[in-house]
Amino acid sequence: MRTLVIIIVVALIVIIAKRLLQKPPTPARRGQKKNEHMVQCASCGIYIPEQEALQRAGHYYCSQKHLDEDLHK
């Protein structure tokens, strides 16, 4: 019985040591680039990635609705 306890304790120490020495996993980035340029919607002020924004006359918009609303002002 004493030998079994010693084996379990040694196994736990080895497992904990491996986890502590292991490099932490890098977080997943949901497909976004590290230095993606953000722009502000001219209508509501929210910031969105430039690639997802709609652009007209030098202004950026977060949705077609906001672009249309700005055109009708």
Biopython code that builds the backbone (N, CA, C, O; Angstrom):
import numpy as np
from Bio.PDB.StructureBuilder import StructureBuilder

atoms = [
    (1, "MET", "N", (0.814, -1.195, 0.000)),
    (1, "MET", "CA", (0.000, 0.000, 0.000)),
    (1, "MET", "C", (0.866, 1.271, 0.000)),
    (1, "MET", "O", (0.563, 2.241, -0.694)),
    (2, "ARG", "N", (1.931, 1.245, 0.779)),
    (2, "ARG", "CA", (2.823, 2.396, 0.871)),
    (2, "ARG", "C", (3.510, 2.646, -0.476)),
    (2, "ARG", "O", (3.696, 3.798, -0.867)),
    (3, "THR", "N", (3.873, 1.617, -1.160)),
    (3, "THR", "CA", (4.514, 1.735, -2.466)),
    (3, "THR", "C", (3.568, 2.373, -3.484)),
    (3, "THR", "O", (3.993, 3.181, -4.309)),
    (4, "LEU", "N", (2.297, 2.010, -3.423)),
    (4, "LEU", "CA", (1.306, 2.568, -4.342)),
    (4, "LEU", "C", (1.156, 4.072, -4.126)),
    (4, "LEU", "O", (1.062, 4.820, -5.099)),
    (5, "VAL", "N", (1.132, 4.524, -2.898)),
    (5, "VAL", "CA", (1.034, 5.950, -2.588)),
    (5, "VAL", "C", (2.261, 6.689, -3.114)),
    (5, "VAL", "O", (2.131, 7.780, -3.668)),
    (6, "ILE", "N", (3.441, 6.113, -2.948)),
    (6, "ILE", "CA", (4.677, 6.736, -3.436)),
    (6, "ILE", "C", (4.648, 6.851, -4.955)),
    (6, "ILE", "O", (5.051, 7.876, -5.506)),
    (7, "ILE", "N", (4.180, 5.818, -5.632)),
    (7, "ILE", "CA", (4.104, 5.848, -7.107)),
    (7, "ILE", "C", (3.132, 6.928, -7.569)),
    (7, "ILE", "O", (3.416, 7.635, -8.536)),
    (8, "ILE", "N", (1.993, 7.068, -6.898)),
    (8, "ILE", "CA", (1.008, 8.093, -7.271)),
    (8, "ILE", "C", (1.573, 9.496, -7.044)),
    (8, "ILE", "O", (1.386, 10.380, -7.880)),
    (9, "VAL", "N", (2.255, 9.702, -5.930)),
    (9, "VAL", "CA", (2.842, 11.007, -5.632)),
    (9, "VAL", "C", (3.913, 11.366, -6.665)),
    (9, "VAL", "O", (3.960, 12.506, -7.127)),
    (10, "VAL", "N", (4.757, 10.428, -7.027)),
    (10, "VAL", "CA", (5.804, 10.671, -8.018)),
    (10, "VAL", "C", (5.174, 10.979, -9.378)),
    (10, "VAL", "O", (5.636, 11.874, -10.086)),
    (11, "ALA", "N", (4.129, 10.246, -9.743)),
    (11, "ALA", "CA", (3.447, 10.485, -11.015)),
    (11, "ALA", "C", (2.844, 11.890, -11.043)),
    (11, "ALA", "O", (2.941, 12.582, -12.057)),
    (12, "LEU", "N", (2.231, 12.314, -9.955)),
    (12, "LEU", "CA", (1.658, 13.663, -9.892)),
    (12, "LEU", "C", (2.732, 14.736, -10.001)),
    (12, "LEU", "O", (2.527, 15.755, -10.661)),
    (13, "ILE", "N", (3.866, 14.517, -9.364)),
    (13, "ILE", "CA", (4.970, 15.485, -9.441)),
    (13, "ILE", "C", (5.482, 15.594, -10.868)),
    (13, "ILE", "O", (5.771, 16.696, -11.335)),
    (14, "VAL", "N", (5.600, 14.480, -11.564)),
    (14, "VAL", "CA", (6.069, 14.486, -12.954)),
    (14, "VAL", "C", (5.073, 15.229, -13.846)),
    (14, "VAL", "O", (5.472, 16.030, -14.691)),
    (15, "ILE", "N", (3.786, 14.965, -13.660)),
    (15, "ILE", "CA", (2.756, 15.635, -14.476)),
    (15, "ILE", "C", (2.771, 17.136, -14.232)),
    (15, "ILE", "O", (2.718, 17.918, -15.181)),
    (16, "ILE", "N", (2.843, 17.544, -12.984)),
    (16, "ILE", "CA", (2.869, 18.976, -12.656)),
    (16, "ILE", "C", (4.131, 19.638, -13.201)),
    (16, "ILE", "O", (4.067, 20.756, -13.712)),
    (17, "ALA", "N", (5.265, 18.970, -13.100)),
    (17, "ALA", "CA", (6.522, 19.529, -13.613)),
    (17, "ALA", "C", (6.461, 19.712, -15.124)),
    (17, "ALA", "O", (6.932, 20.725, -15.641)),
    (18, "LYS", "N", (5.889, 18.748, -15.840)),
    (18, "LYS", "CA", (5.766, 18.863, -17.302)),
    (18, "LYS", "C", (4.900, 20.062, -17.675)),
    (18, "LYS", "O", (5.228, 20.803, -18.602)),
    (19, "ARG", "N", (3.805, 20.250, -16.963)),
    (19, "ARG", "CA", (2.915, 21.381, -17.276)),
    (19, "ARG", "C", (3.567, 22.722, -16.971)),
    (19, "ARG", "O", (3.360, 23.690, -17.703)),
    (20, "LEU", "N", (4.342, 22.789, -15.917)),
    (20, "LEU", "CA", (5.012, 24.038, -15.573)),
    (20, "LEU", "C", (6.126, 24.390, -16.550)),
    (20, "LEU", "O", (6.363, 25.567, -16.823)),
    (21, "LEU", "N", (6.812, 23.380, -17.078)),
    (21, "LEU", "CA", (7.911, 23.616, -18.009)),
    (21, "LEU", "C", (7.445, 23.815, -19.443)),
    (21, "LEU", "O", (8.205, 24.286, -20.289)),
    (22, "GLN", "N", (6.216, 23.462, -19.710)),
    (22, "GLN", "CA", (5.666, 23.576, -21.056)),
    (22, "GLN", "C", (5.357, 25.037, -21.364)),
    (22, "GLN", "O", (4.923, 25.774, -20.478)),
    (23, "LYS", "N", (5.578, 25.472, -22.617)),
    (23, "LYS", "CA", (5.245, 26.828, -23.021)),
    (23, "LYS", "C", (3.732, 26.994, -23.000)),
    (23, "LYS", "O", (3.002, 26.073, -23.365)),
    (24, "PRO", "N", (3.261, 28.149, -22.580)),
    (24, "PRO", "CA", (1.806, 28.362, -22.568)),
    (24, "PRO", "C", (1.276, 28.396, -23.998)),
    (24, "PRO", "O", (1.944, 28.921, -24.889)),
    (25, "PRO", "N", (0.100, 27.851, -24.226)),
    (25, "PRO", "CA", (-0.461, 27.869, -25.582)),
    (25, "PRO", "C", (-0.803, 29.289, -26.007)),
    (25, "PRO", "O", (-1.254, 30.102, -25.201)),
    (26, "THR", "N", (-0.580, 29.572, -27.279)),
    (26, "THR", "CA", (-0.907, 30.904, -27.790)),
    (26, "THR", "C", (-2.411, 30.981, -28.023)),
    (26, "THR", "O", (-3.003, 30.023, -28.520)),
    (27, "PRO", "N", (-3.034, 32.093, -27.676)),
    (27, "PRO", "CA", (-4.483, 32.214, -27.844)),
    (27, "PRO", "C", (-4.867, 32.289, -29.319)),
    (27, "PRO", "O", (-4.148, 32.880, -30.124)),
    (28, "ALA", "N", (-5.985, 31.697, -29.666)),
    (28, "ALA", "CA", (-6.491, 31.750, -31.041)),
    (28, "ALA", "C", (-6.978, 33.169, -31.327)),
    (28, "ALA", "O", (-7.519, 33.838, -30.447)),
    (29, "ARG", "N", (-6.784, 33.614, -32.549)),
    (29, "ARG", "CA", (-7.115, 34.998, -32.887)),
    (29, "ARG", "C", (-8.334, 35.138, -33.795)),
    (29, "ARG", "O", (-8.467, 36.191, -34.418)),
    (30, "ARG", "N", (-9.175, 34.226, -33.913)),
    (30, "ARG", "CA", (-10.397, 34.308, -34.713)),
    (30, "ARG", "C", (-10.169, 34.921, -36.089)),
    (30, "ARG", "O", (-11.026, 35.649, -36.588)),
    (31, "GLY", "N", (-9.046, 34.641, -36.698)),
    (31, "GLY", "CA", (-8.789, 35.074, -38.062)),
    (31, "GLY", "C", (-8.385, 36.530, -38.221)),
    (31, "GLY", "O", (-8.208, 36.983, -39.351)),
    (32, "GLN", "N", (-8.233, 37.279, -37.140)),
    (32, "GLN", "CA", (-7.837, 38.675, -37.281)),
    (32, "GLN", "C", (-6.321, 38.795, -37.337)),
    (32, "GLN", "O", (-5.599, 38.042, -36.684)),
    (33, "LYS", "N", (-5.860, 39.737, -38.115)),
    (33, "LYS", "CA", (-4.433, 40.011, -38.193)),
    (33, "LYS", "C", (-4.009, 40.790, -36.959)),
    (33, "LYS", "O", (-4.828, 41.461, -36.330)),
    (34, "LYS", "N", (-2.745, 40.704, -36.615)),
    (34, "LYS", "CA", (-2.250, 41.335, -35.400)),
    (34, "LYS", "C", (-2.359, 42.857, -35.446)),
    (34, "LYS", "O", (-2.777, 43.470, -34.464)),
    (35, "ASN", "N", (-1.996, 43.472, -36.557)),
    (35, "ASN", "CA", (-1.986, 44.934, -36.660)),
    (35, "ASN", "C", (-3.016, 45.415, -37.669)),
    (35, "ASN", "O", (-2.680, 46.163, -38.587)),
    (36, "GLU", "N", (-4.244, 45.004, -37.513)),
    (36, "GLU", "CA", (-5.288, 45.396, -38.445)),
    (36, "GLU", "C", (-5.706, 46.848, -38.180)),
    (36, "GLU", "O", (-5.893, 47.242, -37.029)),
    (37, "HIS", "N", (-5.849, 47.626, -39.231)),
    (37, "HIS", "CA", (-6.186, 49.049, -39.109)),
    (37, "HIS", "C", (-7.685, 49.195, -38.836)),
    (37, "HIS", "O", (-8.513, 48.637, -39.556)),
    (38, "MET", "N", (-8.024, 49.957, -37.783)),
    (38, "MET", "CA", (-9.411, 50.181, -37.409)),
    (38, "MET", "C", (-9.837, 51.579, -37.858)),
    (38, "MET", "O", (-9.053, 52.526, -37.803)),
    (39, "VAL", "N", (-11.094, 51.694, -38.304)),
    (39, "VAL", "CA", (-11.651, 52.979, -38.721)),
    (39, "VAL", "C", (-12.954, 53.218, -37.971)),
    (39, "VAL", "O", (-13.580, 52.281, -37.474)),
    (40, "GLN", "N", (-13.353, 54.482, -37.896)),
    (40, "GLN", "CA", (-14.548, 54.850, -37.146)),
    (40, "GLN", "C", (-15.707, 55.129, -38.091)),
    (40, "GLN", "O", (-15.548, 55.813, -39.102)),
    (41, "CYS", "N", (-16.880, 54.590, -37.750)),
    (41, "CYS", "CA", (-18.086, 54.829, -38.543)),
    (41, "CYS", "C", (-18.459, 56.309, -38.425)),
    (41, "CYS", "O", (-18.523, 56.853, -37.323)),
    (42, "ALA", "N", (-18.705, 56.953, -39.568)),
    (42, "ALA", "CA", (-19.045, 58.378, -39.579)),
    (42, "ALA", "C", (-20.437, 58.626, -39.007)),
    (42, "ALA", "O", (-20.752, 59.763, -38.654)),
    (43, "SER", "N", (-21.267, 57.614, -38.906)),
    (43, "SER", "CA", (-22.625, 57.782, -38.404)),
    (43, "SER", "C", (-22.739, 57.533, -36.905)),
    (43, "SER", "O", (-23.253, 58.382, -36.176)),
    (44, "CYS", "N", (-22.264, 56.376, -36.435)),
    (44, "CYS", "CA", (-22.462, 56.025, -35.020)),
    (44, "CYS", "C", (-21.182, 56.087, -34.186)),
    (44, "CYS", "O", (-21.255, 56.085, -32.957)),
    (45, "GLY", "N", (-20.016, 56.142, -34.823)),
    (45, "GLY", "CA", (-18.760, 56.284, -34.100)),
    (45, "GLY", "C", (-18.099, 54.989, -33.667)),
    (45, "GLY", "O", (-17.041, 55.025, -33.039)),
    (46, "ILE", "N", (-18.692, 53.847, -33.985)),
    (46, "ILE", "CA", (-18.100, 52.565, -33.607)),
    (46, "ILE", "C", (-16.859, 52.298, -34.458)),
    (46, "ILE", "O", (-16.800, 52.690, -35.623)),
    (47, "TYR", "N", (-15.873, 51.628, -33.868)),
    (47, "TYR", "CA", (-14.657, 51.279, -34.604)),
    (47, "TYR", "C", (-14.793, 49.873, -35.169)),
    (47, "TYR", "O", (-15.226, 48.950, -34.479)),
    (48, "ILE", "N", (-14.416, 49.725, -36.436)),
    (48, "ILE", "CA", (-14.485, 48.436, -37.126)),
    (48, "ILE", "C", (-13.225, 48.269, -37.971)),
    (48, "ILE", "O", (-12.587, 49.258, -38.333)),
    (49, "PRO", "N", (-12.860, 47.016, -38.290)),
    (49, "PRO", "CA", (-11.703, 46.804, -39.172)),
    (49, "PRO", "C", (-11.946, 47.451, -40.536)),
    (49, "PRO", "O", (-13.050, 47.388, -41.076)),
    (50, "GLU", "N", (-10.919, 48.063, -41.076)),
    (50, "GLU", "CA", (-11.048, 48.772, -42.356)),
    (50, "GLU", "C", (-11.532, 47.842, -43.470)),
    (50, "GLU", "O", (-12.274, 48.268, -44.354)),
    (51, "GLN", "N", (-11.120, 46.592, -43.432)),
    (51, "GLN", "CA", (-11.519, 45.644, -44.469)),
    (51, "GLN", "C", (-13.017, 45.346, -44.438)),
    (51, "GLN", "O", (-13.589, 44.981, -45.465)),
    (52, "GLU", "N", (-13.663, 45.496, -43.279)),
    (52, "GLU", "CA", (-15.090, 45.223, -43.161)),
    (52, "GLU", "C", (-15.946, 46.471, -43.349)),
    (52, "GLU", "O", (-17.166, 46.364, -43.471)),
    (53, "ALA", "N", (-15.335, 47.639, -43.376)),
    (53, "ALA", "CA", (-16.075, 48.899, -43.451)),
    (53, "ALA", "C", (-16.506, 49.204, -44.880)),
    (53, "ALA", "O", (-15.868, 48.787, -45.847)),
    (54, "LEU", "N", (-17.596, 49.936, -44.982)),
    (54, "LEU", "CA", (-18.046, 50.459, -46.267)),
    (54, "LEU", "C", (-17.523, 51.886, -46.369)),
    (54, "LEU", "O", (-17.539, 52.627, -45.386)),
    (55, "GLN", "N", (-17.057, 52.274, -47.561)),
    (55, "GLN", "CA", (-16.439, 53.585, -47.712)),
    (55, "GLN", "C", (-17.135, 54.366, -48.812)),
    (55, "GLN", "O", (-17.480, 53.826, -49.863)),
    (56, "ARG", "N", (-17.335, 55.658, -48.544)),
    (56, "ARG", "CA", (-17.898, 56.551, -49.559)),
    (56, "ARG", "C", (-17.442, 57.962, -49.247)),
    (56, "ARG", "O", (-17.587, 58.435, -48.119)),
    (57, "ALA", "N", (-16.897, 58.625, -50.234)),
    (57, "ALA", "CA", (-16.455, 60.018, -50.142)),
    (57, "ALA", "C", (-15.501, 60.233, -48.965)),
    (57, "ALA", "O", (-15.582, 61.248, -48.272)),
    (58, "GLY", "N", (-14.606, 59.282, -48.746)),
    (58, "GLY", "CA", (-13.601, 59.425, -47.702)),
    (58, "GLY", "C", (-14.095, 59.117, -46.298)),
    (58, "GLY", "O", (-13.338, 59.249, -45.336)),
    (59, "HIS", "N", (-15.343, 58.712, -46.166)),
    (59, "HIS", "CA", (-15.897, 58.351, -44.866)),
    (59, "HIS", "C", (-16.126, 56.842, -44.808)),
    (59, "HIS", "O", (-16.366, 56.193, -45.826)),
    (60, "TYR", "N", (-16.047, 56.303, -43.599)),
    (60, "TYR", "CA", (-16.258, 54.877, -43.390)),
    (60, "TYR", "C", (-17.560, 54.652, -42.640)),
    (60, "TYR", "O", (-17.960, 55.468, -41.809)),
    (61, "TYR", "N", (-18.219, 53.534, -42.943)),
    (61, "TYR", "CA", (-19.492, 53.191, -42.309)),
    (61, "TYR", "C", (-19.483, 51.720, -41.904)),
    (61, "TYR", "O", (-18.875, 50.878, -42.565)),
    (62, "CYS", "N", (-20.177, 51.432, -40.796)),
    (62, "CYS", "CA", (-20.199, 50.060, -40.285)),
    (62, "CYS", "C", (-21.272, 49.210, -40.956)),
    (62, "CYS", "O", (-21.211, 47.982, -40.894)),
    (63, "SER", "N", (-22.257, 49.845, -41.600)),
    (63, "SER", "CA", (-23.328, 49.081, -42.245)),
    (63, "SER", "C", (-23.894, 49.873, -43.418)),
    (63, "SER", "O", (-23.679, 51.078, -43.545)),
    (64, "GLN", "N", (-24.618, 49.162, -44.265)),
    (64, "GLN", "CA", (-25.264, 49.807, -45.409)),
    (64, "GLN", "C", (-26.317, 50.800, -44.926)),
    (64, "GLN", "O", (-26.509, 51.846, -45.546)),
    (65, "LYS", "N", (-26.991, 50.490, -43.842)),
    (65, "LYS", "CA", (-28.007, 51.380, -43.277)),
    (65, "LYS", "C", (-27.408, 52.729, -42.903)),
    (65, "LYS", "O", (-27.993, 53.767, -43.211)),
    (66, "HIS", "N", (-26.254, 52.733, -42.246)),
    (66, "HIS", "CA", (-25.623, 53.987, -41.850)),
    (66, "HIS", "C", (-25.109, 54.753, -43.066)),
    (66, "HIS", "O", (-25.151, 55.983, -43.082)),
    (67, "LEU", "N", (-24.632, 54.054, -44.068)),
    (67, "LEU", "CA", (-24.190, 54.728, -45.287)),
    (67, "LEU", "C", (-25.377, 55.403, -45.962)),
    (67, "LEU", "O", (-25.274, 56.554, -46.388)),
    (68, "ASP", "N", (-26.508, 54.694, -46.064)),
    (68, "ASP", "CA", (-27.717, 55.255, -46.691)),
    (68, "ASP", "C", (-28.269, 56.444, -45.904)),
    (68, "ASP", "O", (-28.701, 57.437, -46.489)),
    (69, "GLU", "N", (-28.251, 56.334, -44.568)),
    (69, "GLU", "CA", (-28.736, 57.434, -43.730)),
    (69, "GLU", "C", (-27.889, 58.689, -43.931)),
    (69, "GLU", "O", (-28.421, 59.799, -43.959)),
    (70, "ASP", "N", (-26.597, 58.523, -44.070)),
    (70, "ASP", "CA", (-25.720, 59.666, -44.268)),
    (70, "ASP", "C", (-25.919, 60.299, -45.645)),
    (70, "ASP", "O", (-25.750, 61.509, -45.801)),
    (71, "LEU", "N", (-26.274, 59.495, -46.636)),
    (71, "LEU", "CA", (-26.515, 60.013, -47.988)),
    (71, "LEU", "C", (-27.785, 60.849, -48.042)),
    (71, "LEU", "O", (-27.885, 61.779, -48.842)),
    (72, "HIS", "N", (-28.758, 60.524, -47.193)),
    (72, "HIS", "CA", (-30.045, 61.219, -47.222)),
    (72, "HIS", "C", (-30.110, 62.429, -46.300)),
    (72, "HIS", "O", (-31.177, 63.023, -46.146)),
    (73, "LYS", "N", (-29.014, 62.801, -45.695)),
    (73, "LYS", "CA", (-28.989, 63.994, -44.822)),
    (73, "LYS", "C", (-28.889, 65.238, -45.636)),
    (73, "LYS", "O", (-28.856, 66.336, -45.082)),
]
sb = StructureBuilder()
sb.init_structure("model")
sb.init_model(0)
sb.init_chain("A")
sb.init_seg("    ")
for serial, (resi, resn, name, xyz) in enumerate(atoms, 1):
    if name == "N":
        sb.init_residue(resn, " ", resi, " ")
    sb.init_atom(name, np.array(xyz, "f"), 0.0, 1.0, " ", f" {name:<3s}", serial, name[0])
structure = sb.get_structure()
